[in-house]
Amino acid sequence: MRILVTGATGQIGSELTLVLRERYGGDAVIAAGHRKPASAALASSGPFVSLDVANRDALARVIREHGIETVYHLAAVLSATGEQHPQRAWDVNVNGLYNLLELARESGIRQIFYPSSIAVFGPRTPRDRTPQDTVLSPTTMYGVTKVTGELLCDYYAHRFGLDIRGLRYPGIISSETPPGGGTTDYAVEMFYPAVEGKPYTCFVREDTMLPMMFMPDCLQAALDLMEAPGAKLRYRTYNISAMSFTAGELAAEIRKHVPGFRVEYVPDFRQAIADSWPRSIDDSAARTDWGWKPRYGLPEMVVEMLAALSRRRAAGCLYPTG
């Protein structure tokens, strides 16, 4: 199997690429991104190509030259950055996906993974235990592009028989890559000053609750969904979550291990985005259809994050450069 990972230098892509290379071999997994890999492991473990997915000809060339059969399409402009650059968000998130779907239809690509987001929900969506089937009323360009993406994937699956599978990811927490312009970035940022013994200024209120997931669960969910028998899948894109907590609860959990850690809450424009998103997610369809089960809750995630970042600090490389 020849696999292409777009957005391979991003938060999820940089780690998913390594997992796929361990499973299928380094040369079988082509990493593609708009910047060079900052991770030595990513750069040395297999091929990398520079790629803007909004450039159809460049994407077609990569698919053709590498004989791509499966694509993990992770290239995207995220929520906070998308509000600052909405035209670029549409170009990458929608036109890039459309290019891929058209090329998949023409070239016979076997399978596509397309991550959606809780950003597809909005003020008219139930905020607690948000159901699988509900109103999609996003208030951000990122959310609009993700709803559009879900609809495009549905159309190409039904009209042309493409095998496209996706997850509505919550906030993703990882120690390996820096925040990438998302509204849930505070849940990653908070750990860095904590391990340095510094205070943190949080850009959402203390009582802001959002669904979250630790990176190992994020990666496992993608692999499990892609390997699930198609006959068992009732949905093209699944709700998925692992935990929900407030910014204050995260700070309190960190404080159990870092006594005296201080957080000041100074909400900015991202607060309005967070207030439009769910507080918790009903992912029972994923659990029923393909056996989804997260391994990490808040306490386990905090322990792992602090340990990983403490090791990075001791090695003199706390802040990743990706």
N, C-alpha and C positions, 0 to 999 in steps of 0.2 A: 504494500500500500504506500502510495506517495501522498504526503500530507503537506498542505500549505497552512501556515499560521500567519494571518495578517495581524497587524498591531502587536507584533511579537516582542517589542521592546517596552510595552506598557505593563501595567501592574499584573494583570492576569496572564497576558501573553508570555512574558519573560519566564514565568514559572511553569506554565502549561507546556511550553515548548520543550523544556528540559524533561518533564515527565513523559511526554510523547516520544522523545528521543530515547529515553531509557527503555520504553516499551517496544518501539518499532525500529530502533537503530538511528544513529545520528544522521546518516546520509539520506534517510527516507523522509525527514521532516525539514521542510524549507521554512526558515524564519524570514518574515518580511516586515519592514517597518520604515518609517520616514526618517529615522535617525539611526546611527550605528549603535550596536549593543554596548551598553556600559558594563555588563556582566562578563567577566572573563569566561565563565562557564558557558554562557550563551554563545559567545563569539567563537569558542574553540570546539564546541560539541557537534557542529554541523554547519551546513551552508546558510548564508544570510544574503538577502537581496534588498536593496533600497527600493521602496515602492510607495507610491501614492495611489490608493485604491480608487480615487476619483478619476484617475487617468486610465481609461478603458484599454487603450492600446498596450500600456505598460503591464497591466494586470493580465491581459490576454497572452502577452509574451511569456510571462512567468509561468502561467498555467500550461502553455504549450511546451516550453523548453524543458520543464521539469516533469511532465507527464502527470499532473496533479489529479488525484482521484477523490480526495477528501479535503475540505477546507474548514478550519476553525476561524471564523471571521470576527476577529476581536478589534479591528481598527475602528476607532470612534473618537469623537470630541465629546467630553463628558459635560455634566450639567452646569457647573459654575462657569467653566470656560465657554460653554455653548451660549450662555447668556451674554457674555462679553463679545463673542464672535458668532452670532447666529447664522450668518451666511455660510461660513466655513463649516459649522456643525451640520447644516443641511447637505452641503456638498460631500463631505466625508461620509456621514452616517446614512444618507438616503441614496445619493448618486453612486457612492461606492458599493453599497449593497446591490442596487439595481444592476450595476455593471457585472458584479459577480453572478447574480441570478441569470442574466442573459448569457453570460459565457458558460455557466453550468448547463444551461439548456442546450447550447450549441455543441459543447465539448463532451458531454456525457459524464460530468463529475458525479460521483456516486453518492456523496453525503456532505451535508453542510451543517455546521453548528453555528447558530446565531444567538448571541446573548442579548436578551432584552433587559429590562430594568424595572424596579418599582417606580421609576419616573413616569411610567405609562399611566399611573393612577393620578388622581387629582382631588379637588375639593368635593366633588359629588360622589366620590368613592368611599365606602365605609372604611374608616381608618383603623379599626380594631378587627383583627382576624380577617383581613381583606380577602374576599373569596376569589376562587379561580375565575369564575364567570361574573363579571361586574362591569360597571361603567368605567370607561377609560376617558379621562378628561384632564390631560396634562396641562400645566401652566408654564412649562419651560420648553424651549426649542429642543432640548435633548429629549424630553418626554414625547414631544410631537414626532420627532424622528424615529423614536423607538416604536410608537404605535404604528407609524407608517411602515416601518420595517416588518412588524408582525403581520400586517395586512399583505404586504408584498410577498412574504414567505408563504402565507396561506394560499395566495393566488397561484404562485408558481408551483406549489405542491399539488394543488387540485387540478390546475390547468395542464401542467406538463409532467406531473408525476415525480418531481424532485423529492428526495428524502431530506427534509430540513427539520432540524430539531433545535429548540431553544429553551432558555431559562430566564425568568424574570429575577435577575440577581438583586439582592439587597446590597447594603454597603459591605465592601470587602476589606478585610483587615489583614495586612501582611507586613513583615519586617524586612522584606527583600527589595522593595522598590519604593521610591518616594511617592507621596500623594500626587495624583494626576489631574487635578482640576475638578474633583467631584464634591458634592455637597456633604457627603459623609466623611470627608478627609479628616475632620477633627478627631475621629476615632482612631486614626493612625498617628496623626501629628502629636497627640497628647503624650504618647509614650516617650518621645525623644527628649523633651526637657525633663521628664520624670527620671530617666536613667542618668541624666547629667546633674540632678539636684537643683534644677531651675523651675520657676513657675511657668505656667502656660496660660495664654490668653485664648479662650475658646470663642469661636465665631457663631455659636448658637446658645440658646438659653440653657440653663442647668436642667430644666425639666423636659427638654426636647428628647423624645423617644423615637427611635427608628430601628427597623429590623437590620441585623448585621450577620456576617458570616466570616469565619476564619478561613484563610487561604487554603489550607489542606482540604477542608470540606468543599470549598468552591471548585477545586480541581477534580476532586473525586466525583462530584455531582455531574460535571461535564462528561467525564469518562463513562460513568454509569449510564447516563442517558443515551449517549452515542452507541453503547453496546447493548442496550435493551432491545428485545424483539419488537419490531415495528407493530406487530399485531396487538401488542398490549397497550399501545399508546393511544389514549383518547384525545390528546391535545397536541398541537404543534409546539406551543410554548407554555411552560409550566411555571406556576408560582413556586418559589423555593425560599426557605429561610432556615436559620439555625437558632437565633436568639434575638431578643429585643431588650434594649436597655436605654436609660436616659444618659445624657452627658454627665450628669452628677453621679449616677450609679457607676459609670466607668471610672470617674475620678476616685470615688470611694474605694472601688476594688483595687485600683493601683495603689492607693494610700495604705492598704493593708500590707503591702510589700515595700513601699517607699514612704515611711512615716514623715509627715510634714509637707508632703507634696501639695502645692497650692495651685488653684485654678481660678482665674478671673473670667467671667462670662460677659463678653461684649458682642452681642449679635450684630451681624452685618446683613447684606442683601441675601445671603444664603439662608437666613432664618425663614424667610417667606417661602423659599423652595421646600425646606424641611417641613414646614407646617402644612404643606399641600400633599405630603406623602403619608403612607400608612405608618401606624405605630407598631403593628404586628401583622403577620401574614398567615393565611390559612394555606398550607402546602400539603393538605391531605391527599390531593389527587396524585402528586408526585410520590408520596409514600405508598399509596395503594397500587399505582400502575407499574412502577419500576423500582420499588423498594428503597426510596430515598430515606436516609437516616443520618443526621449530622452527628459528628463525634465530639464537637467542642461547644461548650457553653461559655458564659462570661468568665467564670473563675479559671477554667482551664486555658482559655485564650490569653488572659492577662499574664498568667504564669509563663506561658510559652513566649509571648512577645517580650516581656521584660528580660527573660533569659537570653533570647536571641540578640536583642539590642545591647545588652550588657556585654555579651561576647564581642559584638562589633565594636563597641566603645573601647574595650580592652585591647583590641587589635588595631585601634587607631582609625577605624573606618565606619564610625557610627552612621554618618549621613550618606546613604547611597547616592550615586551620581547619575542613575538612569533617568 
